[in-house]
Amino acid sequence: MKNINKTMLLIFALFFHVSKALVCHSCPKCGNLEVPYPLSTNDNCGDSRYRIYCYDGILQFKSSGGFYYNIHSIDPDAYKLIIRPPQIKRKSCYSSDLSLGGLRLDEHLPFNISTQNTVMLLNCSDNLINSPLNCSTNSLCRQFEEKMEESSGCKNTLCCTYLKDSAMTSHMIRVRIGGCTAYTAVVNLKPGDPFETWNYGIELQWVPPN
């Protein structure tokens, strides 16, 4: 009987410690989005290296320059999340993160920009005409300029499109005065996908904790 009681106490203690660990590791939902481990919205849950932010029910990712991007979705099994591209200011063709040089990730943190992003640079200088980017009249960015109201200020300027691949820096989408002043991106774009089905966003991936 004593052995049975000891076994029960041991099981209870083990269950208590496992439950406590799970509680410490899981963060509460932010709005409609779950916050899976290792992502962390405060010091009491998740892993502090994977910090994201919850403000008024909106989950956000903070760039190294201090700009906050709203998180659209999270796929914990693939270690990926999708952030919304910054707004393009009406009639100016300037991204709202232009003053910070666009999207920049801290290279010391376990996040990077995935290779599933088709990036469209808008209001570019003529210096990009001879670049390896697609700056032709058939470039996908032309469809964006023509059909999206927020890009109306970008019409009749040079735009270029490229697939963010492994040969490029995985921590930056750059915009600047004298280069391109605005951008957007589409995730998992396949050849021939109709414009109405484009999934606007920037996919980030993280390295799982050891």
Disulfide bonds with the S-S distance in Angstrom:
Cys27-Cys45 1.92
Cys30-Cys54 2.08
Cys93-Cys154 1.96
Cys124-Cys180 2.11
Cys135-Cys160 1.91
Cys141-Cys159 2.03
